[in-house]
């Protein structure tokens, strides 16, 4: 599987406050970004996989909602996570 517990722990450690910080907006955005990259690569090879395309659209929406939340609450944290992940605004 592409996303095992070790990879999740690594993402949460890098972008969250600790390895067990799974609920912060930054760690969730980082996890969604990793999953979005994986699904994008999958869809490049399997362009007729419509269920995966729908899942990708939903994930992008969830990440956008979290980014909007973070933008409203703390602009500095928003700017830091966008810069760290290399996201477009």
VMD Tcl script that draws the C-alpha trace (Angstrom):
set ca {
  {0.00 0.00 0.00}
  {1.27 3.46 -0.83}
  {0.33 5.01 2.53}
  {1.29 2.89 5.51}
  {1.56 3.85 9.17}
  {5.25 4.68 8.89}
  {4.61 7.16 6.08}
  {1.73 8.76 7.99}
  {3.90 9.12 11.09}
  {6.61 10.73 8.97}
  {4.14 13.24 7.50}
  {2.66 14.08 10.91}
  {6.12 14.48 12.44}
  {7.30 16.77 9.65}
  {4.25 19.03 9.37}
  {2.46 18.60 12.70}
  {3.59 19.37 16.20}
  {4.50 15.74 16.94}
  {4.10 12.23 15.54}
  {0.76 11.84 17.30}
  {-0.60 15.21 16.16}
  {-3.05 13.90 13.61}
  {-5.75 16.51 14.02}
  {-4.03 19.81 13.33}
  {-4.89 21.56 10.11}
  {-1.29 21.51 8.91}
  {-0.89 17.77 9.31}
  {-4.23 17.08 7.62}
  {-3.35 19.37 4.70}
  {-0.01 17.61 4.30}
  {-1.67 14.19 4.35}
  {-4.27 15.28 1.78}
  {-1.50 16.70 -0.42}
  {0.37 13.39 -0.35}
  {-2.80 11.51 -1.30}
  {-3.61 14.03 -4.05}
  {-0.17 13.55 -5.61}
  {-0.62 9.78 -5.57}
  {-4.08 9.91 -7.15}
  {-2.91 12.37 -9.79}
  {-0.17 9.97 -10.87}
  {-2.69 7.12 -10.94}
  {-5.06 9.11 -13.14}
  {-2.29 9.94 -15.61}
  {-2.02 6.21 -16.34}
  {-5.72 5.33 -15.91}
  {-7.63 8.26 -17.33}
  {-10.95 6.39 -17.47}
  {-11.00 5.65 -13.73}
  {-13.91 7.95 -12.93}
  {-14.32 6.91 -9.29}
  {-10.75 7.87 -8.56}
  {-11.28 11.16 -10.38}
  {-14.26 11.87 -8.14}
  {-12.24 10.97 -5.04}
  {-9.49 13.31 -6.19}
  {-11.97 16.14 -6.61}
  {-13.34 15.53 -3.13}
  {-9.86 15.49 -1.59}
  {-8.97 18.77 -3.29}
  {-12.17 20.27 -1.89}
  {-11.38 19.07 1.63}
  {-7.85 20.46 1.42}
  {-9.20 23.77 0.12}
  {-11.66 23.96 3.01}
  {-8.88 23.35 5.54}
  {-6.69 25.95 3.85}
  {-9.55 28.47 3.98}
  {-10.07 27.68 7.66}
  {-6.39 28.20 8.38}
  {-6.37 31.43 6.35}
  {-9.21 32.82 8.46}
  {-7.75 31.71 11.81}
  {-4.01 32.32 11.48}
  {-2.51 33.79 8.30}
  {1.07 33.02 9.37}
  {0.38 29.29 9.76}
  {-1.40 29.35 6.38}
  {1.57 30.97 4.65}
  {3.99 28.55 6.30}
  {2.14 25.41 5.18}
  {1.59 26.72 1.64}
  {5.29 27.49 1.36}
  {6.36 24.16 2.90}
  {4.19 22.10 0.55}
  {4.73 24.31 -2.51}
  {1.02 24.84 -3.11}
  {-0.43 27.47 -5.37}
  {-2.80 29.95 -3.81}
}
mol new
graphics top color blue
foreach p $ca { graphics top sphere $p radius 0.5 }
foreach p [lrange $ca 0 end-1] q [lrange $ca 1 end] { graphics top cylinder $p $q radius 0.2 }
display resetview
